Each structure stands twice: as structure tokens, then as C-alpha cells.
């Protein structure tokens, strides 16, 4: 269980990015967070990953309070952030140095196969397309079998066709491994494809506006009536969450 308890973050310049954010994520659950610009989505992931420290509140994973980066939590960024001086296989196996050479080799081969990269193990990063590089990034994050995988808009820089393909691939990987995932995305369709629950955040400061359960069977049919209806509902919620900020700004200016 990942517990985010009354989390708040105020930066040194006085900007309050997140206020009173509380959430429980069950083991094996995929939870997506959507929201407008400035609602603190990426800041939240950086707090959970230990890259930022909270001003108030706690993050608890399996009964342990997290105050710094933890090996049980892995983060995938928008850009792959691979090591260009290492091969694809060595990038994937970078976090497995505690294993024997044989075990590491086997784990990397399995990861390459799962991500459709079996023919690319000896390639250099510069030889990969954007979609292939992000597959390597996912493989490197998953091969260490983290308790929680954080995904910060991992497919936003890719073209639509590649993005759809990787969304489906990640969904298949989740069905196989049941890794707990916390996904930040600006793409409502991506959230509906991947998540069990979707949190709509309200900006200035970032906080929960509404939480929606995704009661759709996997694999999800993007063309189904239920899928389209849920996308429309989330779009309406997102518009309402942004309207709250606009109303608040108008009230402040009037005062």
C-alpha cells in the first residue's frame, strides 16, 4: 500500500504547488492523475520519488515513511534519459549489479523480450527511434521489479501511433506483472486505457478535485460507447476543475 497523507509542497519563492493531498493506492493498482498546467502533477511524482522534500505531510510505502529516494520506487520521465555510452542491454541491466552475471543476463533477456526489443540488445542508444528508446526506459524501470512505478507523461513526446502502441504494450506488461503504477498524464484517453482510478487535480495549489473509478474490462476498446462516455465525463470534470481556478482568480481581483 502506498499512502500519501496530507501532502503539501511550498517552494522557496512562496509558490504553493500542492496542498493537503491525500490518497491511498492499493498494491497492483494503476492510478492516473490528470489536471491542467500548474496543478502540481509532476511535483507530486517528484515528492513520491524522493527527488523533492514535502513541506508537510507523509508518504508511506509498505508501512515505511519515505524521506529520500527508495530502491522500491522507480520513475520513468518524459524523455528516456538513457546512458549513451552503454548498449541497450547494459542500460536495462544497469540497476541489477547486485545480481550474478548469469542472473543479470537472464533478467535482461527477459526484459528485452517483454518489450519487443530482442533484436536490439547490442545496439547503441543513438540507433534507436524515440519509441524504442522509451521502451528501453520502461524495461530498465521494470527489470528491477519495483514496488511502485512512477510514470511522468512517459509517451507525451511520441507521435500518436507510437504512443497508442506503447500504451497497449504497457497495459500488457501490467497484466503480466501487476506492478503498482502512478501515472501522470495530460492525455485523458491514455488515462482511461491504463488506469483503474483517475484523479482529476485542481490547480493553484494542486489538490484533488474528483476521483473516478474506471469500470471497464481490460483490454480496453477505445471505440466502445462506455470508453467514449468516460472520456467525455473526464473532460467535463477537467473543465470544471480549471473553472474553479478562474473563479478564484476573479474573486481575488475583485477584492
Secondary structure, 3 states (H helix, E strand, C coil): CEEEEEEEEECCCCCEEEEEEEEEECCCCEEEEEECCCCCHHHHHHHHHCCCCCCEEEEEECCEECCCCCCCEEEECCCCCCCCCCEHHHHHHHHHCCCCHHHHHHHHHHHHHHCCCHHHCCCEHHHCCHHHHHHHHHHHHHCCCCCEEEEECCCCCCCHHHHHHHHHHHHHHHHHHCCEEEEECCCHHHHHHHCCEEEEEECCCEEEEEEEECCCCCCCCCCCHHHHHHHHHHHHHHHHHHHHHHHHHHHHHHC
